[in-house]
Amino acid sequence: MRNVYRVLREPQRAMFYAYLYLKVIPAMTVGSMRKARIEPTHHDRTYLSWKLFQMMGIVVTKDQDADISYYHEDSTNASDPKRFRKFINGKCTDISKSKVHDAFQNAFGYSIAVDPLVHSGVMVSKSNSNAQHDGFIVQGPIEKPEANRVYERLIDNLITDSEILEYRVCVIGQDIPYVIINRRDRDKRFDAAYQHTRSIVANDNVFSDAERRMIIACAHELGLDIGEFDVLRDKQSEQIFIVDANKTPKSPPSQLFNRKGLDCLAKAAASFEKQFLRA
């Protein structure tokens, strides 16, 4: 009964997931279901990988001869860094902020990290672990850095006096199939939740060819085959900065449980199929 109430209360969510569940029926009917082995943990329907598998008619199996092997572990560091290196995403064993800083600098040639002992002016302090959403602005220099925290430039991504603009960039192998533009309140800069998500745009409208190549290069530095980056563009320099990486994104956000969101998934699934599924 509770599920019935939720359908009535959130019909758009219900229709979105109904479409994804129905997507596997044609493959089941003709016996063309493909199999994915996922380790060390399972994924559920909140994750991008689950949605992509539904779009492609892929079922999860424990068979060793699955069509693909997929590494899924929703954590900053891999529990066993060497065990899954031959899996998709298996080389992405560390998405700590310090690791992302290094990968970003290697790919882009400039840095977002600052030395808090010598940096003069405002800067961002945040946990080195992923998905903590505990950032705050501090004035540098400081006398002693906090343990397990990193320090970054404060990127000026204001678009109005009260709003900032962020990009959530999907990476599938060598492709960027979609970019989510997220406008949120300035004082919610470090909040985890999407606010005022307006649209999804093709990556050609957001980044230059050189920027796209550097984003993909950053993913390669991290060993990230499938995932998403949080990207900010500085209003003064017009440079872009990768501030976070996610190898197990829960995407698209609920605000895009609609035709636009399904179009995103279709583009991402087509890219995945082309690059990672055996013929």
Helices and strands as residue ranges (DSSP letters): H 2-9, H 11-22, H 25-30, E 34-40, H 48-56, E 58-61, E 68-72, H 97-108, E 121-127, E 136-140, E 149-153, E 163-172, E 179-185, G 186-188, E 197-201, G 203-205, H 209-222, E 226-233, E 240-246, G 254-256, H 259-276
